[in-house]
Amino acid sequence: MKKFLATKGFEVDIADGGRKALEMLYGNKYDVAILDLKMPDMHGIEVMRKARKRSIKTAFIVVTGYGEVESAVEAMKLGAIDYIQKPFDAEKIVKVIKRIGKKQSFLDFIKENIEGEIMLITFEEPSKFEKKYGIKADDKIWLKEIDIEDIIKRIAESEATIIHSGIGYLIEKYGREKVKDYLEKLNEIAEDKKLRIFIPCKNMQEKDIIDEIYGS
């Protein structure tokens, strides 16, 4: 894996276990860590917990085996960018790493370029999202408190720039096809009213459906 990633232009260090991984994370600044959840000396979840307690900002991609889905979900709750199940194609790792880089640039773009009123639609509590990304929204929609049909009505009445996260949550709640229809309606409204929409993607599932509608 190290040689393969090196051929793709990445600088790679290797840790032979969880304790060594933490030592390296504590002493260096890494953009991405590919973390196997099953290691001989420490579970990957524990590595993530300890790293987060030290406020380490490295983006984690977790690698899981068959039957470890619950652990992968827990890792996502701790802030993992994505998880990949064994066996996997090494090219998929490359795609996820590149997406992480694009995501960071995308969020920087939002913070630096949005002007005027902002409508924030998010799965997490809106004030936490505002604090995390340094924005101030004029209209806030918390996905846990509103139906998907009512979101469309609110957007249709708005003239604000839209930041819409939480697509994965909507897919879990309503199913992929209904969310696809929702996003297509959102796109139609935005084109008709000349609204700007920013949709940060948290994982490959979200990215796939966004690319299908808006293009990659």
N, CA, C and O of each residue as an XYZ file, in Angstrom:
864
protein
N       0.828     -1.202      0.000
C       0.000      0.000      0.000
C       0.870      1.263      0.000
O       0.574      2.224     -0.711
N       1.955      1.257      0.809
C       2.825      2.432      0.864
C       3.413      2.740     -0.510
O       3.412      3.891     -0.945
N       3.916      1.710     -1.193
C       4.513      1.919     -2.511
C       3.471      2.416     -3.508
O       3.743      3.297     -4.323
N       2.272      1.836     -3.430
C       1.207      2.235     -4.355
C       0.838      3.699     -4.153
O       0.727      4.448     -5.123
N       0.647      4.116     -2.892
C       0.283      5.507     -2.620
C       1.412      6.459     -3.006
O       1.164      7.582     -3.444
N       2.651      6.003     -2.843
C       3.796      6.835     -3.231
C       3.787      7.096     -4.735
O       4.148      8.184     -5.182
N       3.372      6.088     -5.518
C       3.314      6.274     -6.971
C       2.236      7.281     -7.363
O       2.255      7.822     -8.469
N       1.286      7.530     -6.441
C       0.221      8.501     -6.694
C       0.578      9.895     -6.179
O      -0.232     10.820     -6.242
N       1.804     10.028     -5.669
C       2.276     11.344     -5.251
C       2.101     11.666     -3.780
O       2.294     12.813     -3.376
N       1.736     10.670     -2.959
C       1.543     10.915     -1.530
C       2.798     10.543     -0.740
O       3.495      9.586     -1.077
N       3.073     11.309      0.312
C       4.125     10.947      1.261
C       3.492     10.068      2.335
O       2.476     10.441      2.922
N       4.084      8.903      2.596
C       3.441      7.906      3.452
C       4.377      7.436      4.558
O       5.534      7.104      4.298
N       3.876      7.408      5.794
C       4.554      6.772      6.920
C       3.727      5.571      7.358
O       2.509      5.554      7.182
N       4.385      4.569      7.928
C       3.707      3.343      8.347
C       3.859      3.148      9.852
O       4.952      3.307     10.394
N       2.763      2.805     10.525
C       2.788      2.430     11.941
C       2.425      0.956     12.045
O       1.504      0.495     11.370
N       3.142      0.208     12.889
C       2.904     -1.235     12.979
C       1.873     -1.607     14.040
O       1.714     -2.783     14.366
N       1.172     -0.613     14.578
C       0.140     -0.886     15.571
C      -0.461      0.406     16.091
O      -0.039      1.496     15.706
N      -1.453      0.280     16.970
C      -2.152      1.448     17.481
C      -1.283      2.377     18.307
O      -1.362      3.596     18.162
N      -0.451      1.809     19.176
C       0.401      2.652     20.024
C       1.406      3.442     19.192
O       1.648      4.621     19.448
N       1.986      2.784     18.199
C       2.926      3.474     17.316
C       2.203      4.553     16.513
O       2.749      5.630     16.276
N       0.975      4.258     16.096
C       0.191      5.243     15.346
C      -0.041      6.495     16.188
O       0.099      7.614     15.694
N      -0.399      6.306     17.467
C      -0.619      7.458     18.347
C       0.667      8.253     18.548
O       0.657      9.484     18.536
N       1.761      7.543     18.730
C       3.051      8.223     18.895
C       3.355      9.105     17.685
O       3.824     10.235     17.830
N       3.086      8.581     16.504
C       3.343      9.344     15.279
C       2.362     10.502     15.129
O       2.745     11.586     14.689
N       1.100     10.280     15.493
C       0.102     11.345     15.412
C       0.408     12.468     16.399
O       0.206     13.642     16.090
N       0.895     12.105     17.588
C       1.237     13.111     18.596
C       2.442     13.956     18.167
O       2.535     15.137     18.502
N       3.354     13.338     17.429
C       4.602     14.029     17.103
C       4.665     14.653     15.727
O       5.621     15.363     15.416
N       3.660     14.403     14.892
C       3.681     14.911     13.518
C       2.299     15.419     13.129
O       1.304     15.118     13.788
N       2.252     16.184     12.061
C       0.980     16.671     11.539
C       0.670     15.942     10.237
O       1.340     16.152      9.226
N      -0.353     15.079     10.267
C      -0.756     14.319      9.087
C      -2.102     14.825      8.575
O      -2.999     15.135      9.359
N      -2.230     14.905      7.263
C      -3.515     15.288      6.676
C      -4.521     14.148      6.777
O      -5.700     14.367      7.056
N      -4.037     12.920      6.546
C      -4.920     11.751      6.506
C      -4.254     10.581      7.219
O      -3.042     10.391      7.109
N      -5.047      9.792      7.953
C      -4.575      8.533      8.532
C      -5.519      7.421      8.090
O      -6.730      7.513      8.290
N      -4.961      6.367      7.486
C      -5.741      5.185      7.110
C      -5.599      4.203      8.265
O      -4.512      3.684      8.516
N      -6.688      3.955      8.959
C      -6.638      3.259     10.245
C      -7.397      1.937     10.195
O      -8.611      1.915      9.998
N      -6.663      0.831     10.376
C      -7.306     -0.482     10.484
C      -7.941     -0.583     11.868
O      -7.280     -0.327     12.875
N      -9.208     -0.953     11.922
C      -9.871     -1.033     13.220
C      -9.351     -2.191     14.060
O      -9.363     -2.114     15.288
N      -8.892     -3.269     13.415
C      -8.387     -4.425     14.153
C      -6.869     -4.450     14.100
O      -6.276     -4.835     13.092
N      -6.246     -4.033     15.200
C      -4.791     -4.086     15.329
C      -4.452     -4.900     16.566
O      -5.263     -4.974     17.489
N      -3.273     -5.515     16.610
C      -2.961     -6.436     17.706
C      -2.862     -5.786     19.085
O      -3.179     -6.426     20.089
N      -2.427     -4.528     19.151
C      -2.177     -3.925     20.463
C      -3.245     -2.932     20.913
O      -3.325     -2.618     22.101
N      -4.068     -2.431     19.990
C      -5.073     -1.433     20.357
C      -6.126     -1.348     19.252
O      -5.790     -1.323     18.068
N      -7.387     -1.304     19.642
C      -8.452     -1.190     18.646
C      -8.415      0.200     18.016
O      -8.082      1.186     18.674
N      -8.760      0.261     16.738
C      -8.734      1.530     16.025
C      -9.629      2.594     16.642
O      -9.300      3.779     16.602
N     -10.767      2.178     17.217
C     -11.668      3.129     17.869
C     -10.955      3.826     19.026
O     -11.112      5.031     19.224
N     -10.173      3.065     19.784
C      -9.439      3.645     20.915
C      -8.378      4.630     20.424
O      -8.144      5.663     21.051
N      -7.745      4.306     19.307
C      -6.772      5.233     18.718
C      -7.457      6.552     18.378
O      -6.928      7.624     18.672
N      -8.629      6.474     17.762
C      -9.356      7.687     17.398
C      -9.762      8.486     18.629
O      -9.630      9.710     18.650
N     -10.255      7.797     19.655
C     -10.668      8.494     20.883
C      -9.496      9.263     21.496
O      -9.631     10.431     21.860
N      -8.356      8.600     21.604
C      -7.182      9.240     22.206
C      -6.696     10.410     21.352
O      -6.284     11.443     21.880
N      -6.746     10.240     20.030
C      -6.314     11.314     19.131
C      -7.231     12.525     19.252
O      -6.763     13.663     19.272
N      -8.537     12.282     19.334
C      -9.486     13.391     19.438
C      -9.350     14.113     20.774
O      -9.537     15.328     20.844
N      -9.026     13.373     21.835
C      -8.822     14.015     23.141
C      -7.644     14.985     23.106
O      -7.602     15.958     23.859
N      -6.695     14.707     22.227
C      -5.537     15.598     22.064
C      -5.782     16.651     20.981
O      -4.864     17.363     20.576
N      -7.035     16.738     20.516
C      -7.441     17.725     19.495
C      -6.667     17.577     18.193
O      -6.402     18.567     17.511
N      -6.308     16.357     17.847
C      -5.616     16.104     16.584
C      -6.625     16.193     15.439
O      -7.680     15.561     15.485
N      -6.300     16.970     14.426
C      -7.236     17.273     13.345
C      -7.092     16.355     12.132
O      -7.764     16.567     11.123
N      -6.243     15.357     12.209
C      -6.049     14.433     11.092
C      -7.376     13.811     10.655
O      -8.198     13.436     11.491
N      -7.575     13.705      9.350
C      -8.770     13.052      8.815
C      -8.547     11.540      8.804
O      -7.566     11.061      8.234
N      -9.451     10.790      9.432
C      -9.314      9.339      9.515
C     -10.183      8.636      8.478
O     -11.366      8.940      8.323
N      -9.566      7.689      7.773
C     -10.288      6.728      6.945
C     -10.123      5.384      7.644
O      -8.996      4.926      7.832
N     -11.214      4.749      8.031
C     -11.091      3.488      8.755
C     -11.298      2.308      7.812
O     -12.121      2.351      6.898
N     -10.528      1.256      8.061
C     -10.595      0.030      7.270
C     -11.177     -1.060      8.156
O     -10.673     -1.308      9.252
N     -12.233     -1.709      7.687
C     -12.928     -2.706      8.499
C     -12.981     -4.048      7.789
O     -12.864     -4.131      6.567
N     -13.161     -5.095      8.583
C     -13.381     -6.419      8.031
C     -14.854     -6.754      8.048
O     -15.667     -5.975      8.545
N     -15.200     -7.901      7.514
C     -16.595     -8.340      7.507
C     -17.103     -8.459      8.942
O     -16.413     -9.000      9.806
N     -18.305     -7.953      9.193
C     -18.889     -8.057     10.525
C     -18.496     -6.943     11.469
O     -18.838     -6.994     12.651
N     -17.775     -5.924     10.976
C     -17.339     -4.821     11.835
C     -18.090     -3.528     11.538
O     -17.591     -2.440     11.828
N     -19.270     -3.637     10.969
C     -20.010     -2.444     10.567
C     -20.330     -1.556     11.765
O     -20.253     -0.331     11.662
N     -20.690     -2.158     12.907
C     -21.012     -1.359     14.091
C     -19.819     -0.519     14.528
O     -19.976      0.643     14.903
N     -18.627     -1.107     14.478
C     -17.424     -0.356     14.831
C     -17.175      0.768     13.836
O     -16.742      1.857     14.212
N     -17.452      0.497     12.566
C     -17.276      1.529     11.541
C     -18.221      2.694     11.789
O     -17.833      3.853     11.639
N     -19.457      2.396     12.166
C     -20.432      3.445     12.469
C     -19.965      4.264     13.666
O     -20.088      5.489     13.673
N     -19.427      3.586     14.680
C     -18.900      4.299     15.849
C     -17.747      5.211     15.448
O     -17.626      6.329     15.950
N     -16.899      4.727     14.537
C     -15.782      5.538     14.056
C     -16.284      6.785     13.338
O     -15.706      7.861     13.484
N     -17.362      6.645     12.559
C     -17.937      7.797     11.868
C     -18.461      8.818     12.871
O     -18.348     10.023     12.651
N     -19.036      8.335     13.974
C     -19.524      9.243     15.012
C     -18.375     10.009     15.660
O     -18.549     11.139     16.116
N     -17.195      9.379     15.697
C     -16.017     10.041     16.257
C     -15.362     10.992     15.253
O     -14.382     11.666     15.572
N     -15.912     11.037     14.040
C     -15.410     11.996     13.065
C     -14.645     11.410     11.899
O     -14.044     12.157     11.126
N     -14.649     10.071     11.744
C     -13.981      9.484     10.581
C     -14.627     10.015      9.300
O     -15.844     10.188      9.238
N     -13.817     10.268      8.295
C     -14.325     10.796      7.031
C     -15.087      9.727      6.256
O     -16.104     10.013      5.625
N     -14.588      8.493      6.307
C     -15.221      7.406      5.564
C     -14.701      6.085      6.100
O     -13.704      6.051      6.822
N     -15.377      4.992      5.748
C     -14.842      3.675      6.073
C     -14.872      2.797      4.831
O     -15.746      2.928      3.974
N     -13.903      1.905      4.757
C     -13.760      1.015      3.607
C     -13.677     -0.410      4.127
O     -12.926     -0.699      5.059
N     -14.452     -1.293      3.521
C     -14.513     -2.680      3.984
C     -13.546     -3.559      3.195
O     -13.424     -3.431      1.977
N     -12.860     -4.455      3.911
C     -11.964     -5.410      3.268
C     -12.782     -6.502      2.580
O     -13.876     -6.830      3.040
N     -12.273     -7.069      1.489
C     -11.112     -6.602      0.720
C     -11.490     -5.374     -0.098
O     -12.655     -5.211     -0.460
N     -10.533     -4.514     -0.391
C     -10.850     -3.292     -1.111
C      -9.832     -3.043     -2.218
O      -8.714     -3.556     -2.194
N     -10.249     -2.251     -3.173
C      -9.386     -1.835     -4.273
C      -8.580     -0.626     -3.801
O      -9.155      0.344     -3.307
N      -7.271     -0.675     -3.946
C      -6.420      0.425     -3.493
C      -6.787      1.749     -4.153
O      -6.582      2.814     -3.571
N      -7.328      1.685     -5.364
C      -7.730      2.917     -6.047
C      -8.835      3.636     -5.280
O      -8.949      4.860     -5.349
N      -9.651      2.873     -4.548
C     -10.722      3.498     -3.775
C     -10.145      4.359     -2.662
O     -10.669      5.433     -2.369
N      -9.061      3.887     -2.038
C      -8.384      4.679     -1.011
C      -7.922      6.008     -1.597
O      -8.072      7.059     -0.973
N      -7.364      5.951     -2.794
C      -6.875      7.168     -3.456
C      -8.023      8.143     -3.692
O      -7.875      9.344     -3.466
N      -9.166      7.631     -4.145
C     -10.323      8.495     -4.396
C     -10.792      9.180     -3.119
O     -11.129     10.364     -3.129
N     -10.811      8.425     -2.013
C     -11.256      9.008     -0.746
C     -10.271     10.076     -0.273
O     -10.684     11.137      0.197
N      -8.974      9.802     -0.394
C      -7.962     10.785      0.021
C      -8.103     12.069     -0.791
O      -8.055     13.166     -0.236
N      -8.275     11.932     -2.095
C      -8.422     13.116     -2.946
C      -9.692     13.880     -2.598
O      -9.713     15.110     -2.630
N     -10.757     13.142     -2.265
C     -12.010     13.801     -1.889
C     -11.839     14.608     -0.609
O     -12.426     15.681     -0.466
N     -11.034     14.093      0.326
C     -10.793     14.825      1.572
C     -10.145     16.168      1.275
O     -10.518     17.189      1.854
N      -9.171     16.163      0.368
C      -8.520     17.412     -0.006
C      -9.487     18.387     -0.639
O      -9.446     19.583     -0.351
N     -10.369     17.878     -1.513
C     -11.365     18.736     -2.153
C     -12.350     19.275     -1.137
O     -12.786     20.423     -1.227
N     -12.702     18.434     -0.160
C     -13.665     18.860      0.856
C     -13.126     20.035      1.651
O     -13.843     21.005      1.897
N     -11.852     19.950      2.056
C     -11.283     21.033      2.837
C     -11.273     22.327      2.033
O     -11.621     23.387      2.553
N     -10.875     22.242      0.767
C     -10.861     23.426     -0.077
C     -12.268     23.981     -0.252
O     -12.467     25.195     -0.297
N     -13.231     23.090     -0.351
C     -14.623     23.484     -0.538
C     -15.132     24.267      0.663
O     -15.783     25.300      0.504
N     -14.835     23.775      1.874
C     -15.273     24.467      3.077
C     -14.572     25.813      3.221
O     -15.185     26.791      3.651
N     -13.298     25.868      2.864
C     -12.595     27.153      2.869
C     -13.262     28.123      1.900
O     -13.403     29.310      2.192
N     -13.671     27.603      0.746
C     -14.338     28.439     -0.249
C     -15.638     29.013      0.308
O     -15.929     30.192      0.107
N     -16.412     28.198      0.999
C     -17.665     28.665      1.596
C     -17.404     29.828      2.542
O     -18.063     30.864      2.465
N     -16.436     29.647      3.433
C     -16.149     30.665      4.438
C     -15.676     31.971      3.811
O     -15.967     33.052      4.323
N     -14.947     31.869      2.702
C     -14.317     33.049      2.122
C     -15.169     33.756      1.072
O     -14.959     34.939      0.804
N     -16.133     33.045      0.470
C     -16.800     33.603     -0.705
C     -18.298     33.853     -0.576
O     -18.873     34.531     -1.427
N     -18.941     33.334      0.448
C     -20.380     33.557      0.564
C     -20.661     34.988      0.990
O     -20.070     35.494      1.943
N     -21.569     35.631      0.274
C     -21.988     36.989      0.605
C     -23.508     37.021      0.715
O     -24.198     36.181      0.138
N     -24.023     37.998      1.459
C     -25.465     38.148      1.586
C     -26.058     37.176      2.595
O     -25.347     36.603      3.420
N     -27.374     37.001      2.514
C     -28.074     36.144      3.464
C     -27.750     34.666      3.224
O     -27.523     34.236      2.093
N     -27.738     33.908      4.318
C     -27.428     32.480      4.259
C     -28.568     31.681      4.866
O     -29.040     31.992      5.960
N     -29.013     30.644      4.151
C     -29.906     29.647      4.721
C     -29.069     28.408      5.018
O     -28.435     27.852      4.121
N     -29.066     27.980      6.269
C     -28.297     26.811      6.680
C     -29.242     25.642      6.938
O     -30.160     25.739      7.752
N     -29.004     24.538      6.235
C     -29.776     23.304      6.426
C     -28.792     22.238      6.884
O     -27.853     21.908      6.160
N     -28.997     21.696      8.080
C     -27.974     20.814      8.635
C     -28.561     19.740      9.544
O     -29.605     19.929     10.169
N     -27.856     18.599      9.602
C     -28.250     17.506     10.492
C     -27.858     17.818     11.936
O     -28.613     17.535     12.867
N     -26.666     18.405     12.116
C     -26.261     18.756     13.475
C     -26.914     20.070     13.889
O     -27.380     20.831     13.042
N     -26.948     20.330     15.178
C     -27.587     21.541     15.683
C     -26.964     22.757     14.996
O     -25.743     22.911     15.027
N     -27.775     23.629     14.372
C     -27.238     24.705     13.529
C     -26.176     25.580     14.185
O     -25.210     25.970     13.529
N     -26.337     25.895     15.464
C     -25.351     26.766     16.116
C     -23.983     26.096     16.184
O     -22.958     26.777     16.131
N     -23.955     24.766     16.302
C     -22.681     24.047     16.316
C     -22.014     24.106     14.946
O     -20.798     24.268     14.843
N     -22.824     23.972     13.891
C     -22.295     24.070     12.529
C     -21.714     25.464     12.297
O     -20.630     25.604     11.732
N     -22.438     26.487     12.735
C     -21.966     27.865     12.573
C     -20.624     28.069     13.267
O     -19.706     28.673     12.711
N     -20.529     27.560     14.478
C     -19.292     27.717     15.248
C     -18.141     26.957     14.598
O     -17.016     27.453     14.540
N     -18.431     25.745     14.109
C     -17.395     24.897     13.517
C     -16.786     25.530     12.270
O     -15.573     25.474     12.067
N     -17.642     26.138     11.428
C     -17.171     26.634     10.140
C     -17.096     28.158     10.049
O     -16.811     28.712      8.988
N     -17.353     28.821     11.161
C     -17.167     30.264     11.197
C     -18.124     31.051     10.332
O     -17.735     32.043      9.715
N     -19.387     30.615     10.279
C     -20.387     31.342      9.494
C     -21.525     31.786     10.406
O     -21.641     31.322     11.541
N     -22.364     32.687      9.902
C     -23.551     33.132     10.626
C     -24.728     33.082      9.669
O     -24.773     33.825      8.689
N     -25.689     32.195      9.959
C     -26.832     32.006      9.068
C     -27.997     32.908      9.467
O     -28.231     33.162     10.649
N     -28.722     33.387      8.452
C     -29.909     34.209      8.690
C     -31.157     33.344      8.859
O     -32.095     33.729      9.557
N     -31.163     32.186      8.223
C     -32.282     31.247      8.326
C     -31.693     29.863      8.573
O     -30.802     29.427      7.845
N     -32.191     29.171      9.600
C     -31.610     27.889      9.994
C     -32.674     26.797      9.974
O     -33.769     26.963     10.512
N     -32.330     25.682      9.346
C     -33.221     24.531      9.298
C     -32.483     23.330      9.883
O     -31.444     22.913      9.370
N     -33.030     22.787     10.952
C     -32.462     21.600     11.582
C     -33.237     20.395     11.062
O     -34.438     20.273     11.302
N     -32.554     19.513     10.355
C     -33.220     18.410      9.674
C     -33.998     17.498     10.614
O     -34.948     16.839     10.190
N     -33.612     17.454     11.868
C     -34.311     16.599     12.827
C     -35.699     17.134     13.176
O     -36.519     16.412     13.743
N     -35.963     18.403     12.836
C     -37.208     19.039     13.260
C     -38.149     19.397     12.109
O     -39.130     20.110     12.319
N     -37.866     18.912     10.896
C     -38.669     19.334      9.750
C     -38.763     18.209      8.724
O     -37.824     17.430      8.559
N     -39.899     18.129      8.037
C     -40.075     17.137      6.974
C     -39.465     17.650      5.679
O     -39.316     18.855      5.477
N     -39.118     16.718      4.814
C     -38.434     17.063      3.575
C     -39.301     17.954      2.673
O     -38.780     18.817      1.967
N     -40.624     17.742      2.699
C     -41.517     18.562      1.877
C     -41.523     20.020      2.347
O     -41.603     20.943      1.536
N     -41.437     20.214      3.668
C     -41.445     21.574      4.212
C     -40.140     22.311      3.910
O     -40.123     23.538      3.806
N     -39.050     21.558      3.772
C     -37.779     22.198      3.404
C     -37.905     22.826      2.019
O     -37.471     23.957      1.799
N     -38.503     22.085      1.089
C     -38.696     22.601     -0.270
C     -39.495     23.901     -0.241
O     -39.154     24.852     -0.945
N     -40.561     23.951      0.571
C     -41.376     25.164      0.670
C     -40.553     26.339      1.188
O     -40.660     27.454      0.679
N     -39.728     26.077      2.211
C     -38.898     27.149      2.778
C     -37.901     27.668      1.743
O     -37.686     28.874      1.620
N     -37.298     26.742      1.003
C     -36.315     27.140     -0.009
C     -36.989     27.938     -1.123
O     -36.429     28.915     -1.619
N     -38.193     27.517     -1.515
C     -38.920     28.200     -2.592
C     -39.260     29.638     -2.226
O     -39.428     30.479     -3.109
N     -39.363     29.929     -0.927
C     -39.704     31.275     -0.465
C     -38.471     32.115     -0.149
O     -38.596     33.284      0.218
N     -37.289     31.533     -0.287
C     -36.058     32.205      0.137
C     -35.303     32.816     -1.043
O     -35.448     32.389     -2.188
N     -34.498     33.821     -0.730
C     -33.586     34.416     -1.710
C     -32.134     34.240     -1.255
O     -31.219     34.806     -1.853
N     -31.932     33.460     -0.204
C     -30.608     33.341      0.415
C     -29.733     32.310     -0.294
O     -30.228     31.430     -0.999
N     -28.428     32.438     -0.092
C     -27.491     31.381     -0.472
C     -27.707     30.198      0.472
O     -27.887     30.386      1.675
N     -27.690     28.981     -0.074
C     -28.022     27.791      0.713
C     -26.773     26.960      0.989
O     -26.037     26.601      0.069
N     -26.545     26.663      2.254
C     -25.546     25.663      2.651
C     -26.330     24.471      3.177
O     -27.051     24.580      4.169
N     -26.186     23.339      2.511
C     -27.021     22.172      2.832
C     -26.134     20.967      3.141
O     -25.579     20.352      2.231
N     -26.003     20.632      4.421
C     -25.317     19.401      4.812
C     -26.369     18.377      5.239
O     -27.567     18.653      5.177
N     -25.925     17.199      5.671
C     -26.854     16.199      6.190
C     -27.562     15.362      5.146
O     -28.610     14.783      5.433
N     -27.013     15.281      3.930
C     -27.658     14.482      2.884
C     -27.703     13.004      3.283
O     -28.682     12.311      3.005
N     -26.641     12.527      3.934
C     -26.616     11.133      4.379
C     -27.735     10.829      5.364
O     -28.342      9.759      5.314
N     -28.006     11.771      6.256
C     -29.108     11.606      7.217
C     -30.441     11.491      6.484
O     -31.278     10.661      6.840
N     -30.640     12.322      5.459
C     -31.886     12.269      4.693
C     -32.029     10.935      3.961
O     -33.129     10.391      3.864
N     -30.911     10.410      3.445
C     -30.958      9.121      2.751
C     -31.376      8.019      3.722
O     -32.183      7.157      3.375
N     -30.828      8.048      4.933
C     -31.198      7.048      5.946
C     -32.677      7.155      6.312
O     -33.341      6.139      6.519
N     -33.189      8.368      6.391
C     -34.564      8.590      6.837
C     -35.595      8.333      5.742
O     -36.648      7.749      6.000
N     -35.288      8.772      4.512
C     -36.296      8.730      3.448
C     -35.983      7.741      2.324
O     -36.870      7.385      1.549
N     -34.733      7.297      2.231
C     -34.346      6.431      1.128
C     -33.715      7.225     -0.007
O     -33.982      8.414     -0.179
N     -32.878      6.548     -0.774
C     -32.083      7.221     -1.800
C     -32.935      7.864     -2.891
O     -32.658      8.992     -3.301
N     -33.965      7.166     -3.367
C     -34.752      7.684     -4.479
C     -35.521      8.945     -4.097
O     -35.607      9.886     -4.886
N     -36.079      8.964     -2.886
C     -36.820     10.157     -2.461
C     -35.876     11.342     -2.285
O     -36.227     12.477     -2.607
N     -34.677     11.071     -1.770
C     -33.709     12.155     -1.602
C     -33.221     12.648     -2.961
O     -32.983     13.842     -3.145
N     -33.075     11.732     -3.904
C     -32.695     12.142     -5.261
C     -33.753     13.069     -5.855
O     -33.419     14.091     -6.454
N     -35.037     12.712     -5.689
C     -36.129     13.571     -6.171
C     -36.092     14.934     -5.477
O     -36.290     15.973     -6.108
N     -35.838     14.911     -4.179
C     -35.758     16.148     -3.394
C     -34.649     17.059     -3.916
O     -34.855     18.259     -4.095
N     -33.480     16.484     -4.156
C     -32.348     17.283     -4.631
C     -32.590     17.817     -6.042
O     -32.155     18.919     -6.379
N     -33.283     17.032     -6.859
C     -33.614     17.508     -8.203
C     -34.576     18.697     -8.139
O     -34.439     19.651     -8.905
N     -35.555     18.635     -7.218
C     -36.470     19.768     -7.027
C     -35.711     20.986     -6.516
O     -35.938     22.111     -6.962
N     -34.807     20.742     -5.572
C     -33.979     21.824     -5.035
C     -33.169     22.482     -6.145
O     -33.053     23.706     -6.202
N     -32.615     21.661     -7.019
C     -31.820     22.180     -8.130
C     -32.676     23.015     -9.083
O     -32.232     24.054     -9.571
N     -33.904     22.560     -9.347
C     -34.816     23.306    -10.224
C     -35.145     24.677     -9.637
O     -35.137     25.683    -10.346
N     -35.435     24.707     -8.335
C     -35.750     25.979     -7.667
C     -34.549     26.914     -7.722
O     -34.682     28.103     -8.010
N     -33.372     26.353     -7.441
C     -32.159     27.165     -7.427
C     -31.872     27.765     -8.805
O     -31.487     28.929     -8.913
N     -32.061     26.968     -9.849
C     -31.823     27.471    -11.205
C     -32.842     28.540    -11.575
O     -32.498     29.547    -12.194
N     -34.097     28.319    -11.195
C     -35.160     29.268    -11.519
C     -34.964     30.598    -10.795
O     -35.204     31.663    -11.366
N     -34.524     30.533     -9.528
C     -34.388     31.745     -8.716
C     -32.954     32.268     -8.663
O     -32.670     33.254     -7.984
N     -32.050     31.596     -9.389
C     -30.634     31.982     -9.414
C     -30.012     31.938     -8.007
O     -29.232     32.812     -7.628
N     -30.376     30.903     -7.253
C     -29.813     30.730     -5.915
C     -28.505     29.945     -5.996
O     -28.330     29.102     -6.875
N     -27.595     30.231     -5.074
C     -26.349     29.471     -4.981
C     -26.508     28.407     -3.900
O     -27.003     28.688     -2.808
N     -26.077     27.172     -4.216
C     -26.192     26.059     -3.277
C     -24.812     25.453     -3.037
O     -24.076     25.175     -3.984
N     -24.468     25.250     -1.771
C     -23.224     24.584     -1.401
C     -23.584     23.343     -0.590
O     -24.275     23.436      0.424
N     -23.108     22.172     -1.044
C     -23.441     20.915     -0.371
C     -22.153     20.173     -0.022
O     -21.642     19.418     -0.850
N     -21.615     20.371      1.187
C     -20.430     19.604      1.588
C     -20.792     18.137      1.781
O     -21.790     17.826      2.431
N     -19.986     17.227      1.217
C     -20.259     15.791      1.295
C     -19.397     15.145      2.371
O     -18.185     15.357      2.420
N     -20.026     14.363      3.225
C     -19.311     13.731      4.336
C     -18.736     12.376      3.964
O     -17.730     11.962      4.540
N     -19.346     11.675      3.020
C     -18.874     10.343      2.664
C     -19.185     10.049      1.200
O     -19.791     10.862      0.503
N     -18.757      8.867      0.746
C     -18.915      8.510     -0.659
C     -20.382      8.364     -1.052
O     -20.746      8.664     -2.189
N     -21.230      7.909     -0.131
C     -22.659      7.770     -0.428
C     -23.250      9.129     -0.791
O     -23.994      9.250     -1.764
N     -22.915     10.152      0.000
C     -23.409     11.494     -0.287
C     -22.824     12.015     -1.591
O     -23.536     12.602     -2.406
N     -21.525     11.799     -1.788
C     -20.872     12.307     -2.993
C     -21.472     11.689     -4.252
O     -21.671     12.378     -5.252
N     -21.761     10.381     -4.200
C     -22.294      9.696     -5.379
C     -23.622     10.296     -5.829
O     -23.832     10.525     -7.020
N     -24.522     10.553     -4.870
C     -25.838     11.070     -5.252
C     -25.744     12.528     -5.699
O     -26.492     12.952     -6.580
N     -24.836     13.296     -5.104
C     -24.644     14.691     -5.524
C     -24.053     14.740     -6.928
O     -24.492     15.528     -7.766
N     -23.045     13.886     -7.183
C     -22.436     13.851     -8.513
C     -23.452     13.453     -9.579
O     -23.408     13.952    -10.704
N     -24.365     12.552     -9.221
C     -25.375     12.084    -10.174
C     -26.296     13.221    -10.612
O     -26.735     13.269    -11.761
N     -26.582     14.134     -9.686
C     -27.524     15.218     -9.978
C     -26.823     16.468    -10.499
O     -27.261     17.076    -11.476
N     -25.729     16.843     -9.836
C     -25.073     18.108    -10.171
C     -23.849     17.939    -11.060
O     -23.326     18.915    -11.596
N     -23.394     16.701    -11.215
C     -22.176     16.472    -11.986
C     -20.986     16.475    -11.069
O     -20.999     17.152    -10.040
N     -19.931     15.717    -11.422
C     -18.749     15.577    -10.566
C     -17.860     16.785    -10.682
O     -16.815     16.848    -10.034
